[in-house]
Amino acid sequence: NPPAQARRWVIFTDMALVSYTGSEALDVTVRSLKTAKSLAGVRVALVAKNGEDLAEGRTDAAGRVRFLHPLLEGEG
């Protein structure tokens, strides 16, 4: 059995992230909590269980970034 681990994330932000998993990719949208507008140019990282970044991207004009499905399976 692996040793117990504790992680705590404390985030003070105006950003709300919503993720959608489909057959081809994981889509993440970022919006402002204050205005509900999409946020463009935000760096979003896909983080592995061990805490390492698997991939990163910047949100487009619609506040969306996409991570292809093989990244979610530990491939590619």
Backbone bond lengths (Angstrom), bond angles and torsions (degrees), N, CA, C in turn:
res aa  C-N    CA-C-N  psi(-1)  N-CA   C-N-CA  omega(-1)  CA-C   N-CA-C  phi
1 N - - - 1.457 - - 1.523 109.63 -
2 P 1.328 116.85 134.65 1.464 118.52 177.15 1.524 110.47 -69.83
3 P 1.324 116.99 152.43 1.471 119.04 179.05 1.522 110.72 -65.18
4 A 1.307 115.28 155.45 1.469 120.60 179.18 1.519 109.95 -64.83
5 Q 1.296 115.67 143.02 1.451 121.16 178.31 1.519 109.24 -130.27
6 A 1.298 115.17 146.68 1.465 119.90 176.33 1.518 108.33 -128.51
7 R 1.294 115.10 134.81 1.461 120.65 176.13 1.525 107.71 -134.05
8 R 1.285 115.19 140.70 1.452 119.51 178.65 1.518 107.77 -133.97
9 W 1.299 115.33 128.38 1.455 121.00 177.16 1.516 107.37 -111.13
10 V 1.305 116.62 121.70 1.452 121.40 174.17 1.520 106.19 -116.37
11 I 1.308 115.37 116.45 1.455 119.73 -174.66 1.526 109.20 -127.79
12 F 1.312 115.37 126.57 1.456 121.33 172.73 1.527 105.89 -112.09
13 T 1.304 116.07 110.28 1.450 119.38 -173.13 1.515 111.34 -152.70
14 D 1.306 113.78 163.28 1.456 121.09 174.00 1.529 109.93 -99.86
15 M 1.336 116.98 4.98 1.462 120.49 -174.62 1.524 112.11 -99.42
16 A 1.316 115.53 135.85 1.461 122.54 173.05 1.522 107.42 -112.71
17 L 1.324 117.28 126.32 1.455 122.35 179.19 1.518 109.12 -107.91
18 V 1.322 115.61 134.65 1.464 121.94 175.18 1.513 106.58 -128.39
19 S 1.339 116.35 133.15 1.469 119.47 -179.53 1.518 110.16 -117.65
20 Y 1.329 113.85 146.81 1.457 122.57 178.99 1.519 107.60 -129.97
21 T 1.324 117.44 124.52 1.457 121.03 178.41 1.515 108.92 -103.79
22 G 1.328 115.28 126.53 1.454 121.33 178.10 1.515 109.71 -123.48
23 S 1.304 116.66 -172.93 1.463 120.75 -178.12 1.523 112.46 -73.10
24 E 1.326 117.46 -21.75 1.465 120.77 -177.16 1.523 113.97 -105.88
25 A 1.335 117.09 -26.85 1.458 118.40 -172.39 1.523 112.19 -164.30
26 L 1.322 114.29 169.09 1.462 123.21 169.50 1.520 105.80 -104.95
27 D 1.322 117.32 118.86 1.462 122.26 177.98 1.522 108.58 -104.22
28 V 1.317 115.18 135.68 1.458 121.48 178.81 1.517 107.86 -123.35
29 T 1.326 116.84 131.98 1.450 120.93 174.68 1.524 108.88 -114.65
30 V 1.321 114.96 144.59 1.464 121.19 -178.43 1.524 107.93 -124.82
31 R 1.330 115.11 126.57 1.466 121.27 178.70 1.519 109.43 -131.13
32 S 1.294 115.07 158.87 1.459 121.58 174.75 1.526 109.25 -78.10
33 L 1.310 117.26 133.23 1.463 120.35 175.57 1.530 110.78 -70.56
34 K 1.315 116.02 -31.25 1.462 120.94 -177.05 1.522 112.28 -74.30
35 T 1.342 116.16 -43.95 1.468 119.59 -174.17 1.523 114.27 -111.34
36 A 1.328 117.75 -13.41 1.472 125.04 -176.11 1.524 112.62 67.63
37 K 1.341 117.85 9.84 1.459 120.97 178.09 1.526 110.30 -81.87
38 S 1.336 115.25 149.62 1.459 121.27 175.87 1.521 109.14 -64.80
39 L 1.341 115.52 144.36 1.454 120.89 179.95 1.521 109.64 -110.23
40 A 1.314 116.42 117.24 1.464 122.11 179.62 1.524 110.15 -92.53
41 G 1.343 115.53 149.75 1.460 121.11 174.65 1.513 115.52 78.89
42 V 1.327 118.27 13.16 1.465 121.61 179.41 1.527 109.33 -83.77
43 R 1.329 117.47 130.75 1.463 121.57 176.95 1.526 108.85 -76.32
44 V 1.337 115.82 126.12 1.461 122.31 178.20 1.524 107.06 -124.08
45 A 1.329 116.84 130.51 1.464 121.25 -179.49 1.518 109.77 -113.01
46 L 1.328 115.32 141.17 1.457 122.33 171.74 1.520 105.62 -93.99
47 V 1.330 117.12 117.55 1.458 122.24 -171.69 1.519 110.36 -110.10
48 A 1.340 116.35 132.72 1.460 122.54 178.58 1.524 110.62 -75.36
49 K 1.319 116.05 167.65 1.462 121.20 178.30 1.521 112.41 -57.49
50 N 1.345 116.54 -31.52 1.466 119.69 -178.74 1.531 112.42 -84.46
51 G 1.334 117.40 3.08 1.456 121.64 176.03 1.511 115.21 92.87
52 E 1.321 118.17 -2.54 1.453 120.58 179.44 1.528 110.72 -84.86
53 D 1.332 115.68 146.06 1.459 120.40 176.76 1.524 109.91 -73.78
54 L 1.325 116.61 126.39 1.461 122.00 175.62 1.519 110.92 -88.39
55 A 1.310 115.98 -35.86 1.453 121.69 -179.24 1.514 108.03 -163.47
56 E 1.318 114.79 162.68 1.457 119.49 174.10 1.519 108.92 -145.95
57 G 1.297 114.31 158.29 1.453 120.25 178.11 1.510 109.79 -156.15
58 R 1.305 116.43 169.54 1.464 122.65 176.49 1.518 108.80 -112.89
59 T 1.309 115.78 140.09 1.453 119.59 -179.83 1.531 110.49 -66.10
60 D 1.324 114.67 145.22 1.462 120.96 178.36 1.528 109.63 -83.26
61 A 1.315 117.11 -170.11 1.468 122.07 -178.39 1.525 112.37 -61.12
62 A 1.342 116.79 -26.12 1.465 121.14 178.94 1.530 111.98 -89.38
63 G 1.334 117.17 4.54 1.458 120.72 179.50 1.512 113.31 78.12
64 R 1.332 117.80 21.86 1.464 121.81 -174.47 1.518 111.71 -116.05
65 V 1.327 114.73 142.48 1.464 122.21 171.52 1.523 107.07 -134.16
66 R 1.337 116.54 148.03 1.468 121.52 -174.50 1.522 110.05 -125.54
67 F 1.348 115.47 135.64 1.458 122.89 174.01 1.526 107.67 -118.52
68 L 1.321 116.61 119.71 1.461 121.20 -176.19 1.526 112.05 -63.56
69 H 1.318 115.87 148.36 1.462 123.18 -172.39 1.538 114.96 -56.36
70 P 1.347 121.11 -36.97 1.462 118.78 179.28 1.537 113.61 -57.32
71 L 1.330 118.05 -28.58 1.457 120.57 176.45 1.524 112.07 -64.16
72 L 1.322 116.44 -30.86 1.456 120.83 -179.30 1.528 112.33 -76.00
73 E 1.332 115.96 -17.22 1.452 120.89 -178.78 1.523 112.54 -104.12
74 G 1.340 115.97 6.79 1.446 119.62 -179.92 1.519 113.52 76.35
75 E 1.328 117.21 23.98 1.457 122.17 -179.87 1.521 109.51 -118.74
76 G 1.333 115.98 146.27 1.458 120.67 171.15 1.470 116.44 73.82
